[in-house]
Amino acid sequence: MAAIEERFHLTRPPQEDPPSRSVVLEGVREAEGMICTLTEGIDQEVLHAATRLRVIANYAVGFNNIDIDQARARGVVVTNTPDVLTETTADLTWTLLLATARRLAEGHQMVQSGNWKGWSPNQLLGAEVHGKTLGILGMGRIGHAVARRATGFAMPVRYYSRTPLSPSQDSEGWHPVSFESLLAESDFISLHVPLTAETIHLIGRRELQCVKSTAILINTSRGSVVDEMALVEALRNGQLAGAGLDVYEHEPRVDPGLAGLPHVVMLPHLGSATLATRTKMGLMCVENILAVFEGGRAPNAVA
């Protein structure tokens, strides 16, 4: 924020709660540059109101919240924040994987509530992680970082990706497989795909019927990649052993069926939430805006 206030006239300081539609529309009327997050839909109406806008710096890697075609037609540059949050999000993916496998949230609640009666051989039995098969859907930057961490757990990696890894990127124990094979073979399935027309409900009722009943699903990509109603059904019916979720189909609303289910760990979209990473993301937004204002090319332009 200090870097922003040193260089720009800030028309709308960020608040803890997402801005309303009317606030967004009012804020962009005089703006030449805009920093937005995934919670703000930057569509034709917003772009029409932003008559002076030259650049939109999205405070995220994904940019499905922005109408790219409309921005391009109006000559508005759109940028994102790649790379900087890769390792942080991979760390959180493993946090969810381990917490779900070992039923950490349930154990924490048991101790904190005072309901723990002492050690028992059958108490909160979880799933093994070491040596189990990790399936990664989407082998981009974050998927690759998640796979690297699997080495320490001696986990074979199966991955399905639109763009296969080159021989120099591949690693021993990582194997490209079909989508169907990944679902059938994996003990843990971790999602790392962007939200596009093709990936909406990539994991739905049919896909969940193909997984092992002992499998655990981890989602730190986008909520709409998973059909949340189908996920609740699969968890209730024992078609899936557990789920670790950081994103949701209708954020911030979460399907009430997920609440109280065992073997489910839910976080409030914390993928990149470390002080260092969020600061770097903000500074990257500033750099992109400055580049456009100075007549150069934004280093992270997506449109």
C-alpha positions, 0 to 999 in steps of 0.5 A, a space after each residue: 500500500 505504501 508503494 501505491 500511495 507514493 505513486 498514485 492517487 488512490 480513489 478507493 482504498 481496499 477494505 476487508 469485505 469485497 466491494 459491492 457492485 455499485 462501489 466498483 462501478 463508482 470507483 472505476 469512473 475516473 480511474 486510469 489504472 485498477 487493481 482488482 481481485 477474483 471477487 470482482 467481476 470486471 465485465 462489459 458494464 464495468 468496462 463501459 463505466 471506466 472511460 479512462 481506464 488503461 490497465 487492470 492489474 488482477 491480484 491473482 494468477 487466474 483472470 476468469 473474473 475479467 472479460 478479456 475480449 471486452 478489455 482488449 476491444 477497448 484497448 485496456 491492458 490486463 495483467 496477472 501475478 504469475 510465479 510469485 504464489 506458486 510455492 506458497 500455494 503448493 505448500 497449502 496444498 500439502 497442508 490440506 492433503 496431510 490435514 485431511 489424511 490424518 484428520 487434523 481438524 477433527 483431532 483439534 476440535 476434540 482436544 479443544 472442546 475438552 472431549 478427548 478422553 485419552 489415547 485409544 487404538 481406534 481413535 481417528 484412524 486416518 490414511 497413510 500418505 507415505 508411498 501412496 499414489 498422488 494424482 495431479 490434474 494440471 501440471 502447470 507451475 503449481 502442479 509441478 511444485 506440488 509434485 516436487 514435494 511428493 518426493 519426500 513422501 516417496 509417492 509415485 506421481 500420476 499426472 494429466 495435463 493439457 501440455 505434457 512435461 518435456 523430458 527435462 521437466 519430468 522426474 523419475 516416478 512422475 508418469 503422464 496418464 489419461 484422465 480416467 486412469 488418474 482417477 482410478 489409480 490415485 490415492 490423492 487427487 489434487 486439482 491445479 487447473 484454471 477455470 475455463 469453459 472446459 474445466 467447469 465441473 471437471 470433477 462431477 458425479 461421473 468422475 467421482 464414481 470412478 475414484 477409489 473409495 479410499 481416495 482423498 480429493 484436494 482442491 486449491 485451484 478454483 471452486 467451480 472445477 468441482 460439482 459441489 453437490 456431487 462432492 457432498 453426495 460422494 462423501 456421504 455415500 462413501 464413494 470418496 474418503 475425504 476432501 481438503 478444500 480451499 476454494 468453493 463453487 459459489 464463494 463465499 457461500 459453501 454447500 451446507 452439506 459439507 458442514 459437519 462431514 468427517 474427513 473434510 477440511 475446509 479453508 477460506 481461500 488461503 492459497 497464497 495467504 502469506 505476508 511475503 507472497 501477498 506483498 509480492 503480488 501487490 508490488 507486481 500489480 504496481 509494476 505492471 501499472 507503472 509500465 503501462 503508464 510509462 508507455 512500456 509493455 506490462 511484464 505480466 500482460 495477459 491481454 
